[in-house]
Amino acid sequence: MPVNRRKILMFGGAAAAVTVAGGWSMLATPSLSRASAPWVAAGKGFADPRLNALSYAILAPNPHNRQPWQFTLVGDDIIDITCDLDRRLPDTDPFDRQITIGFGCMVELLRQAAAELGYSAQIDLFPDGPAQPRINSGRIARVRFVDDRPQRDPQFAHAIDRRSTKEAFDGRPVPMDQLRGLGDAVPAGLIYGHSANPDQHALLSDNAWRGWVMEQETPATRRESIDLMRFGNEAVIAEPDGIDMGGAFLSAGNAAGIVTAQTLDDPASYAYKSGGDMYRAMVDSTPHWAWIMTPTNTREEQFNAGIGWIRLNLAAQRMGLSVHPWSHCLQEFPEMADLFNELRQHLAPDGETIQMFARVGYGPKVPASPRWPLEAKLVDV
């Protein structure tokens, strides 16, 4: 894996402590290619068109890369979609709003993949009712495949290349016509916006930074993320979800005791402070912020926000732009309430709900996130 700025920031001067024989080449770690194999396997070797479409759908963005979806094949043409309730985020996402958005991303990618294969994906959303205040074992959706040769979606061409760029951008501003073009990708019924002037940008950047700090300084939410970190290539391969801390630098840092669950939970540690430097660089290099809102906050609207997000993400990929969801300030745990309300008063004074908030700019090419293979997500009946 190429060395990137994010990993250099994480180590800084401590890199020498884990240098082996004057370099990194002798570090014996297995390749991460197994963890990203589903990106290569998508659409290949599945006799059932539902499986072919699902092999693309599982590549959708989702919070903390939890990949909470489960699929049950019913008859010859139906998929029932449910949530693995153990893969929710009770501290940072106590009402499963972000998890629901992730399902919207996944089902939209499923719909696009089905159309590419010549099938309409007829979606019955929440057929067992939209559970509140949290998702339950009821179905998120029932999807029926109909062989009727629908119009293909041109965005699907970018599905394999789509990324969330969790890196510092190069700071170049994005042309206004491209920022507006991202909004054109968002379906009707959703409200799209982007930072429009320096004063607004500064306000949003300040809120974004303080949101990250609040999540980090709140023990329960910090530890929820730490518990989902996969340290070293072997851990990433064994559990290809959560937060990827693989690659030569981070594997070596973990082996040397520099980057561990314990050091990242210790505000006095080098790793903890370096993480702050890394995220501060992300905020400072962001030329624009963008957001998606809904009129209220129903489960259906949360799901539709996910449709809007994946479409915006694919449009950005087509334009050569980088996007990175910045969900900290939207999280609904008590300690974040003041920052959440501050952002909402600025962007949604009429009571709309901000569902997605993100960085937009020009970033480096990043590798695909780890994914469980499709078979791990199929439920036997």
Salt bridges, closest charged atoms under 4 A:
ASP48 OD2 - ARG50 NH2 2.73
ASP77 OD2 - ARG144 NH1 3.19
ASP80 OD1 - ARG139 NH1 3.62
ASP80 OD1 - ARG142 NE 2.72
ASP84 OD2 - ARG87 NE 3.51
ASP96 OD2 - ARG88 NH1 3.27
ASP96 OD1 - ARG134 NH2 3.04
GLU108 OE2 - ARG111 NH2 2.94
GLU108 OE2 - ARG311 NH1 2.93
GLU116 OE2 - ARG152 NH1 3.73
ASP128 OD1 - ARG139 NH2 2.86
ASP147 OD1 - ARG149 NH1 2.51
ASP153 OD2 - ARG111 NH2 2.91
ASP153 OD2 - ARG311 NH1 2.65
ASP170 OD2 - ARG172 NE 2.80
ASP206 OD2 - ARG210 NE 2.92
GLU215 OE1 - HIS328 ND1 2.56
GLU239 OE2 - ARG230 NH2 3.96
ASP241 OD2 - ARG66 NH1 3.79
ASP241 OD2 - ARG87 NH1 2.50
ASP241 OD1 - ARG230 NH2 2.59
ASP265 OD1 - ARG222 NE 2.76
ASP265 OD2 - ARG223 NE 3.03
ASP284 OD1 - ARG280 NH2 2.95
GLU332 OE1 - ARG97 NE 3.24
GLU342 OE2 - ARG210 NH2 2.50
